[in-house]
Amino acid sequence: MTEPTQPLTLETMRLDIAEALRIPPEEIADDDHLGDLGLDSVALMQLLMRWEEVQPSIEPARLYEAETLAEWWAIVRDGRA
């Protein structure tokens, strides 16, 4: 996974998800349903813990409700404002 000092970006999130799923990042489209790709609640929790180190303003409850990388990125981006 990415180092905590790197800023959280859409591509960083895609790379982290791909690593968790053990698939190439290019196989994750912004609008793919992450559960359908195999992302389970344990992997999601690990990703959230990692991303909260980089961006403490992330709202985990909102991410749990989202289903796609695009939705996750919108939540992260909104949390920066």
Contact map, one row per residue, 1 for C-alpha under 8 A:
111000000000001100100000000000000000000000000000000000000000000000000000000000000
111101000001001100000000000000000000000000000000000000000000000000000000000000000
111111000000000000000000000000000000000000000000000000000000000000000000000000000
011111100000000000000000000000000000000000000000011011000000000000000000000000000
001111100000000000000000000000000000000000000000000001000000000000000000000000000
011111110000000000000000000000000000000000000000000001000000000000000000000000000
000111111001000000000000000000000000000000000000000001100000000000000000000000000
000001111101100000000000000000000000000000000000001001100000000000000000000000000
000000111111100000000000000000000000000000000000000000000000000000000000100000000
000000011111110000000000000000000000000000000000000000000000000000001000100000000
000000001111111000000000000000000000000000000000000000000000000000000000000000000
010000111111111100000000000000000000000000000000000000000000000000000000000000000
000000011111111110000000000000000000000000000000000000000000000000001000000000000
000000000111111111000000100100000000000000000000000000000000000000001000000000000
110000000011111111100000100000000000000000000000000000000000000000000000000000000
110000000001111111110000000000000000000000000010000000000000000000000000000000000
000000000000111111111000100000000000001000000010000000000000000000000000000000000
000000000000011111111111100100000000000000000000000000000000000000000000000000000
100000000000001111111111100000000000000000000000000000000000000000000000000000000
000000000000000111111100000000000000001000100000000000000000000000000000000000000
000000000000000011111110000000000000111000000000000000000000000000000000000000000
000000000000000001111111000000000000000000000000000000000000000000000000000000000
000000000000000001101111101000000000000000000000000000000000000000000000000000000
000000000000000001100111111100000000000000000000000000000000000000000000000000000
000000000000011011100011111100000000000000000000000000000000000000000000000000000
000000000000000000000001111110000000000000000000000000000000000000000000000000000
000000000000000000000011111110000000000000000000000000000000000000000000000000000
000000000000010001000001111111010000000000000000000000000000000000000000000000000
000000000000000000000000011111110000000000000000000000000000000000001000000000000
000000000000000000000000000111110000000000000000000000000000000000011100000000000
000000000000000000000000000011111000000000000000000000000000000000011100000000000
000000000000000000000000000111111101100000000000000000000000000000111000000000000
000000000000000000000000000000111111100000000000000000000000000000111000000000000
000000000000000000000000000000011111111000000000000000000000000000111000000000000
000000000000000000000000000000001111111100000000000000000000000000100000000000000
000000000000000000000000000000011111111000000000000000000000000000000000000000000
000000000000000000001000000000011111111000000000000000000000000000000000000000000
000000000000000000001000000000000111111100000000000000000000000000000000000000000
000000000000000010011000000000000111111110110000000000000000000000000000000000000
000000000000000000000000000000000010011111110000000000000000000000000000000000000
000000000000000000000000000000000000001111111000000000000000000000000000000000000
000000000000000000000000000000000000000111111100000000000000000000000000000000000
000000000000000000010000000000000000001111111110000000000000000000000000000000000
000000000000000000000000000000000000001111111111000000000000000000000000000000000
000000000000000000000000000000000000000011111111100000000000000000000000000000000
000000000000000000000000000000000000000001111111110000000000000000000000000000000
000000000000000110000000000000000000000000111111111000000000000000000000000000000
000000000000000000000000000000000000000000011111111100000001000000000000000000000
000000000000000000000000000000000000000000001111111110000000000000000000000000000
000100000000000000000000000000000000000000000111111111000000000000000000000000000
000100010000000000000000000000000000000000000011111111110100000000000000000000000
000000000000000000000000000000000000000000000001111111111100000000000000000000000
000100000000000000000000000000000000000000000000111111110000000000000000000000000
000111110000000000000000000000000000000000000000011111110000000000000000000000000
000000110000000000000000000000000000000000000000001111111100000000000000000000000
000000000000000000000000000000000000000000000000001111111100000000000000000000000
000000000000000000000000000000000000000000000000000100111110000000000000000000110
000000000000000000000000000000000000000000000000001100111111000000000000001100100
000000000000000000000000000000000000000000000000000000001111111000000000001000100
000000000000000000000000000000000000000000000001000000000111111100000000000000000
000000000000000000000000000000000000000000000000000000000011111110000000000000000
000000000000000000000000000000000000000000000000000000000011111111000000001000000
000000000000000000000000000000000000000000000000000000000011111111100001001000000
000000000000000000000000000000000000000000000000000000000001111111100000000000000
000000000000000000000000000000000000000000000000000000000000111111100000000000000
000000000000000000000000000000000000000000000000000000000000011111110011000000000
000000000000000000000000000000011110000000000000000000000000001111111011000000000
000000000000000000000000000001111100000000000000000000000000000001111111000000000
000000000100110000000000000011111100000000000000000000000000000000111111100000000
000000000000000000000000000001100000000000000000000000000000000000011111110000000
000000000000000000000000000000000000000000000000000000000000000001111111111000000
000000000000000000000000000000000000000000000000000000000000001001111111111100000
000000001100000000000000000000000000000000000000000000000000000000001111111110000
000000000000000000000000000000000000000000000000000000000000000000000111111111000
000000000000000000000000000000000000000000000000000000000110011000000011111111100
000000000000000000000000000000000000000000000000000000000100000000000001111111110
000000000000000000000000000000000000000000000000000000000000000000000000111111111
000000000000000000000000000000000000000000000000000000000000000000000000011111111
000000000000000000000000000000000000000000000000000000001110000000000000001111111
000000000000000000000000000000000000000000000000000000001000000000000000000111111
000000000000000000000000000000000000000000000000000000000000000000000000000011111
